Amino acid sequence: MRISPAISTATSTATSAAKTHSSGPKPPHVTSPNDNQYRKAFDSFVGEVFFGQMLKAMRKTLAKPAYFHGGRAEEIFQQQLDQVLAEKLTNASAEKFSDPLFKLANMKR
């Protein structure tokens, strides 16, 4: 069986392209544990998780009002509002309580 030159060129180009793109996504480059970008990402994660869970627990303690309840749309909006509030609270005060966690996460063992 004879393969035409156009087909063999296309397959070799496809295999070489697959080899160059098969490395996958690369993790962010962190030069040291004291890197400013790494610290901001750590503070953001810890703060948003902490404040997000706190707001979620606070919402569970409230009963639905007898009147003027917006149904599922209101619940979705409250979840989005809580996410924005968690981001704002994180920007304002996450460093204060994430500092001990950051030190523990970067301890040499």
Backbone as JSON Lines, residues from 0, in Angstrom:
{"i":0,"aa":"M","n":[0.84,-1.18,0.0],"ca":[0.0,0.0,0.0],"c":[0.88,1.23,0.0]}
{"i":1,"aa":"R","n":[0.57,2.15,-0.85],"ca":[1.38,3.34,-1.02],"c":[0.65,4.54,-0.43]}
{"i":2,"aa":"I","n":[1.33,5.36,0.4],"ca":[0.75,6.55,1.03],"c":[1.19,7.78,0.24]}
{"i":3,"aa":"S","n":[0.24,8.62,-0.05],"ca":[0.59,9.82,-0.81],"c":[1.42,10.77,0.06]}
{"i":4,"aa":"P","n":[2.28,11.58,-0.54],"ca":[3.13,12.5,0.22],"c":[2.33,13.53,1.02]}
{"i":5,"aa":"A","n":[1.17,13.94,0.55],"ca":[0.35,14.93,1.25],"c":[-0.17,14.36,2.56]}
{"i":6,"aa":"I","n":[-0.56,13.08,2.55],"ca":[-1.08,12.45,3.76],"c":[0.05,12.23,4.77]}
{"i":7,"aa":"S","n":[1.2,11.78,4.31],"ca":[2.3,11.54,5.23],"c":[2.8,12.85,5.84]}
{"i":8,"aa":"T","n":[2.8,13.94,5.1],"ca":[3.19,15.24,5.63],"c":[2.19,15.72,6.66]}
{"i":9,"aa":"A","n":[0.9,15.53,6.43],"ca":[-0.13,15.96,7.36],"c":[-0.06,15.18,8.66]}
{"i":10,"aa":"T","n":[0.2,13.86,8.56],"ca":[0.27,13.07,9.79],"c":[1.53,13.39,10.58]}
{"i":11,"aa":"S","n":[2.64,13.65,9.92],"ca":[3.86,14.0,10.66],"c":[3.72,15.36,11.32]}
{"i":12,"aa":"T","n":[3.03,16.3,10.68],"ca":[2.79,17.62,11.26],"c":[1.87,17.5,12.47]}
{"i":13,"aa":"A","n":[0.86,16.65,12.38],"ca":[-0.08,16.47,13.48],"c":[0.6,15.81,14.68]}
{"i":14,"aa":"T","n":[1.47,14.83,14.43],"ca":[2.14,14.18,15.55],"c":[3.15,15.11,16.21]}
{"i":15,"aa":"S","n":[3.83,15.94,15.43],"ca":[4.78,16.88,16.04],"c":[4.04,17.95,16.82]}
{"i":16,"aa":"A","n":[2.86,18.37,16.35],"ca":[2.06,19.35,17.09],"c":[1.53,18.74,18.38]}
{"i":17,"aa":"A","n":[1.16,17.47,18.33],"ca":[0.66,16.79,19.54],"c":[1.77,16.66,20.57]}
{"i":18,"aa":"K","n":[3.0,16.45,20.13],"ca":[4.12,16.34,21.07],"c":[4.39,17.67,21.76]}
{"i":19,"aa":"T","n":[4.27,18.78,21.05],"ca":[4.56,20.08,21.66],"c":[3.45,20.52,22.61]}
{"i":20,"aa":"H","n":[2.22,20.11,22.37],"ca":[1.09,20.53,23.22],"c":[0.72,19.52,24.29]}
{"i":21,"aa":"S","n":[1.39,18.41,24.37],"ca":[1.01,17.37,25.33],"c":[1.6,17.58,26.71]}
{"i":22,"aa":"S","n":[2.37,18.65,26.91],"ca":[3.0,18.86,28.2],"c":[1.99,19.25,29.28]}
{"i":23,"aa":"G","n":[0.84,19.78,28.91],"ca":[-0.21,20.12,29.87],"c":[0.02,21.47,30.51]}
{"i":24,"aa":"P","n":[-0.91,21.89,31.36],"ca":[-0.78,23.19,32.0],"c":[0.36,23.2,33.01]}
{"i":25,"aa":"K","n":[1.01,24.32,33.12],"ca":[2.13,24.44,34.04],"c":[1.69,25.19,35.29]}
{"i":26,"aa":"P","n":[2.14,24.76,36.46],"ca":[1.78,25.46,37.7],"c":[2.44,26.83,37.75]}
{"i":27,"aa":"P","n":[1.89,27.76,38.54],"ca":[2.51,29.08,38.63],"c":[3.9,28.97,39.24]}
{"i":28,"aa":"H","n":[4.77,29.82,38.78],"ca":[6.16,29.8,39.24],"c":[6.28,30.55,40.57]}
{"i":29,"aa":"V","n":[6.73,29.86,41.6],"ca":[6.92,30.46,42.91],"c":[8.4,30.39,43.22]}
{"i":30,"aa":"T","n":[9.01,31.55,43.41],"ca":[10.45,31.56,43.66],"c":[10.77,31.22,45.1]}
{"i":31,"aa":"S","n":[9.96,31.68,46.02],"ca":[10.2,31.38,47.43],"c":[8.88,31.45,48.18]}
{"i":32,"aa":"P","n":[8.82,30.89,49.4],"ca":[7.59,30.98,50.18],"c":[7.22,32.41,50.54]}
{"i":33,"aa":"N","n":[8.15,33.32,50.44],"ca":[7.88,34.72,50.77],"c":[7.45,35.52,49.55]}
{"i":34,"aa":"D","n":[7.26,34.88,48.43],"ca":[6.86,35.55,47.2],"c":[5.53,36.26,47.42]}
{"i":35,"aa":"N","n":[5.44,37.5,47.0],"ca":[4.26,38.34,47.24],"c":[3.02,37.79,46.56]}
{"i":36,"aa":"Q","n":[3.15,37.3,45.34],"ca":[2.01,36.75,44.61],"c":[1.49,35.48,45.29]}
{"i":37,"aa":"Y","n":[2.39,34.66,45.77],"ca":[2.02,33.44,46.49],"c":[1.27,33.79,47.77]}
{"i":38,"aa":"R","n":[1.75,34.79,48.48],"ca":[1.12,35.21,49.74],"c":[-0.29,35.75,49.48]}
{"i":39,"aa":"K","n":[-0.45,36.55,48.44],"ca":[-1.77,37.09,48.12],"c":[-2.75,35.97,47.77]}
{"i":40,"aa":"A","n":[-2.3,34.99,47.0],"ca":[-3.17,33.87,46.64],"c":[-3.54,33.06,47.87]}
{"i":41,"aa":"F","n":[-2.6,32.87,48.78],"ca":[-2.87,32.14,50.02],"c":[-3.88,32.9,50.87]}
{"i":42,"aa":"D","n":[-3.66,34.2,51.06],"ca":[-4.59,35.01,51.84],"c":[-5.99,35.02,51.23]}
{"i":43,"aa":"S","n":[-6.05,35.12,49.91],"ca":[-7.34,35.13,49.22],"c":[-8.08,33.82,49.43]}
{"i":44,"aa":"F","n":[-7.39,32.71,49.28],"ca":[-8.02,31.4,49.45],"c":[-8.53,31.21,50.88]}
{"i":45,"aa":"V","n":[-7.66,31.47,51.85],"ca":[-8.04,31.27,53.25],"c":[-9.19,32.2,53.63]}
{"i":46,"aa":"G","n":[-9.1,33.45,53.24],"ca":[-10.14,34.41,53.59],"c":[-11.49,34.09,52.97]}
{"i":47,"aa":"E","n":[-11.49,33.77,51.68],"ca":[-12.75,33.5,51.01],"c":[-13.39,32.22,51.52]}
{"i":48,"aa":"V","n":[-12.59,31.23,51.85],"ca":[-13.16,30.0,52.41],"c":[-13.73,30.27,53.79]}
{"i":49,"aa":"F","n":[-12.97,30.96,54.63],"ca":[-13.41,31.25,55.99],"c":[-14.67,32.12,56.0]}
{"i":50,"aa":"F","n":[-14.61,33.26,55.32],"ca":[-15.75,34.16,55.32],"c":[-16.94,33.58,54.56]}
{"i":51,"aa":"G","n":[-16.69,32.82,53.51],"ca":[-17.77,32.18,52.77],"c":[-18.53,31.19,53.64]}
{"i":52,"aa":"Q","n":[-17.8,30.37,54.39],"ca":[-18.45,29.41,55.28],"c":[-19.17,30.11,56.43]}
{"i":53,"aa":"M","n":[-18.58,31.19,56.92],"ca":[-19.21,31.95,58.0],"c":[-20.54,32.55,57.54]}
{"i":54,"aa":"L","n":[-20.56,33.17,56.37],"ca":[-21.79,33.76,55.85],"c":[-22.83,32.69,55.54]}
{"i":55,"aa":"K","n":[-22.39,31.55,55.04],"ca":[-23.32,30.45,54.75],"c":[-23.98,29.95,56.04]}
{"i":56,"aa":"A","n":[-23.19,29.82,57.1],"ca":[-23.73,29.37,58.38],"c":[-24.68,30.43,58.96]}
{"i":57,"aa":"M","n":[-24.35,31.69,58.78],"ca":[-25.23,32.75,59.28],"c":[-26.57,32.76,58.53]}
{"i":58,"aa":"R","n":[-26.54,32.51,57.23],"ca":[-27.79,32.48,56.45],"c":[-28.69,31.32,56.87]}
{"i":59,"aa":"K","n":[-28.09,30.2,57.3],"ca":[-28.9,29.05,57.72],"c":[-29.69,29.34,58.99]}
{"i":60,"aa":"T","n":[-29.23,30.27,59.81],"ca":[-29.92,30.55,61.07],"c":[-31.17,31.4,60.86]}
{"i":61,"aa":"L","n":[-31.28,32.04,59.7],"ca":[-32.45,32.89,59.42],"c":[-33.57,32.07,58.8]}
{"i":62,"aa":"A","n":[-34.77,32.31,59.27],"ca":[-35.94,31.65,58.68],"c":[-36.43,32.48,57.48]}
{"i":63,"aa":"K","n":[-37.13,31.81,56.58],"ca":[-37.69,32.54,55.45],"c":[-38.81,33.44,55.95]}
{"i":64,"aa":"P","n":[-38.88,34.66,55.42],"ca":[-39.95,35.56,55.87],"c":[-41.32,35.09,55.37]}
{"i":65,"aa":"A","n":[-42.33,35.43,56.12],"ca":[-43.69,35.03,55.74],"c":[-44.12,35.75,54.46]}
{"i":66,"aa":"Y","n":[-43.71,36.99,54.32],"ca":[-44.06,37.78,53.14],"c":[-42.79,38.23,52.44]}
{"i":67,"aa":"F","n":[-42.9,38.52,51.19],"ca":[-41.81,39.07,50.39],"c":[-40.61,38.16,50.24]}
{"i":68,"aa":"H","n":[-40.84,36.87,50.16],"ca":[-39.73,35.96,49.88],"c":[-39.65,35.78,48.37]}
{"i":69,"aa":"G","n":[-38.45,35.93,47.81],"ca":[-38.27,35.9,46.36],"c":[-38.12,34.52,45.76]}
{"i":70,"aa":"G","n":[-38.19,33.5,46.56],"ca":[-38.08,32.14,46.05],"c":[-36.66,31.76,45.7]}
{"i":71,"aa":"R","n":[-36.51,30.91,44.68],"ca":[-35.19,30.41,44.29],"c":[-34.3,31.52,43.75]}
{"i":72,"aa":"A","n":[-34.88,32.49,43.07],"ca":[-34.08,33.6,42.53],"c":[-33.42,34.39,43.66]}
{"i":73,"aa":"E","n":[-34.14,34.61,44.73],"ca":[-33.56,35.33,45.87],"c":[-32.44,34.51,46.51]}
{"i":74,"aa":"E","n":[-32.62,33.22,46.6],"ca":[-31.58,32.37,47.19],"c":[-30.3,32.4,46.36]}
{"i":75,"aa":"I","n":[-30.45,32.39,45.04],"ca":[-29.28,32.46,44.15],"c":[-28.6,33.82,44.3]}
{"i":76,"aa":"F","n":[-29.4,34.89,44.34],"ca":[-28.82,36.21,44.51],"c":[-28.09,36.33,45.85]}
{"i":77,"aa":"Q","n":[-28.65,35.74,46.91],"ca":[-27.99,35.79,48.21],"c":[-26.66,35.05,48.19]}
{"i":78,"aa":"Q","n":[-26.59,33.95,47.46],"ca":[-25.33,33.21,47.34],"c":[-24.29,34.06,46.62]}
{"i":79,"aa":"Q","n":[-24.71,34.76,45.56],"ca":[-23.79,35.64,44.84],"c":[-23.37,36.82,45.71]}
{"i":80,"aa":"L","n":[-24.31,37.37,46.45],"ca":[-24.01,38.47,47.37],"c":[-23.02,38.01,48.44]}
{"i":81,"aa":"D","n":[-23.23,36.83,48.98],"ca":[-22.31,36.3,49.99],"c":[-20.91,36.1,49.41]}
{"i":82,"aa":"Q","n":[-20.81,35.69,48.17],"ca":[-19.51,35.52,47.54],"c":[-18.79,36.87,47.42]}
{"i":83,"aa":"V","n":[-19.52,37.9,47.0],"ca":[-18.93,39.23,46.89],"c":[-18.54,39.76,48.27]}
{"i":84,"aa":"L","n":[-19.4,39.54,49.26],"ca":[-19.08,39.97,50.62],"c":[-17.84,39.26,51.15]}
{"i":85,"aa":"A","n":[-17.71,37.98,50.86],"ca":[-16.53,37.23,51.29],"c":[-15.27,37.78,50.65]}
{"i":86,"aa":"E","n":[-15.35,38.15,49.37],"ca":[-14.2,38.75,48.7],"c":[-13.82,40.09,49.33]}
{"i":87,"aa":"K","n":[-14.82,40.91,49.62],"ca":[-14.55,42.23,50.24],"c":[-13.99,42.08,51.64]}
{"i":88,"aa":"L","n":[-14.55,41.17,52.43],"ca":[-14.03,40.93,53.77],"c":[-12.6,40.37,53.72]}
{"i":89,"aa":"T","n":[-12.33,39.56,52.73],"ca":[-10.98,39.01,52.57],"c":[-9.99,40.12,52.27]}
{"i":90,"aa":"N","n":[-10.35,41.01,51.37],"ca":[-9.45,42.11,51.03],"c":[-9.2,43.02,52.23]}
{"i":91,"aa":"A","n":[-10.2,43.14,53.11],"ca":[-10.08,44.03,54.25],"c":[-9.29,43.43,55.4]}
{"i":92,"aa":"S","n":[-9.44,42.12,55.67],"ca":[-8.85,41.61,56.91],"c":[-8.33,40.18,56.87]}
{"i":93,"aa":"A","n":[-8.08,39.61,55.74],"ca":[-7.64,38.21,55.69],"c":[-6.23,38.02,56.24]}
{"i":94,"aa":"E","n":[-5.37,39.03,56.08],"ca":[-3.98,38.87,56.53],"c":[-3.88,38.65,58.02]}
{"i":95,"aa":"K","n":[-4.83,39.19,58.77],"ca":[-4.76,39.13,60.24],"c":[-4.86,37.7,60.77]}
{"i":96,"aa":"F","n":[-5.69,36.88,60.16],"ca":[-5.83,35.52,60.68],"c":[-5.18,34.48,59.77]}
{"i":97,"aa":"S","n":[-4.77,34.86,58.57],"ca":[-4.11,33.87,57.72],"c":[-2.6,33.83,57.95]}
{"i":98,"aa":"D","n":[-2.05,34.81,58.65],"ca":[-0.61,34.84,58.9],"c":[-0.12,33.59,59.64]}
{"i":99,"aa":"P","n":[-0.76,33.17,60.76],"ca":[-0.3,31.92,61.4],"c":[-0.43,30.7,60.5]}
{"i":100,"aa":"L","n":[-1.49,30.64,59.7],"ca":[-1.65,29.51,58.76],"c":[-0.57,29.52,57.7]}
{"i":101,"aa":"F","n":[-0.22,30.71,57.23],"ca":[0.82,30.82,56.22],"c":[2.17,30.36,56.77]}
{"i":102,"aa":"K","n":[2.44,30.73,58.01],"ca":[3.7,30.3,58.63],"c":[3.74,28.79,58.82]}
{"i":103,"aa":"L","n":[2.61,28.21,59.22],"ca":[2.55,26.75,59.38],"c":[2.68,26.02,58.05]}
{"i":104,"aa":"A","n":[2.08,26.57,57.01],"ca":[2.13,25.93,55.7],"c":[3.54,25.94,55.12]}
{"i":105,"aa":"N","n":[4.36,26.92,55.52],"ca":[5.7,27.04,54.95],"c":[6.81,26.64,55.91]}
{"i":106,"aa":"M","n":[6.46,25.95,56.99],"ca":[7.49,25.48,57.93],"c":[8.35,24.41,57.28]}
{"i":107,"aa":"K","n":[9.61,24.45,57.58],"ca":[10.52,23.4,57.11],"c":[10.4,22.23,58.06]}
{"i":108,"aa":"R","n":[10.18,21.07,57.53],"ca":[10.0,19.89,58.38],"c":[11.17,19.0,58.29]}
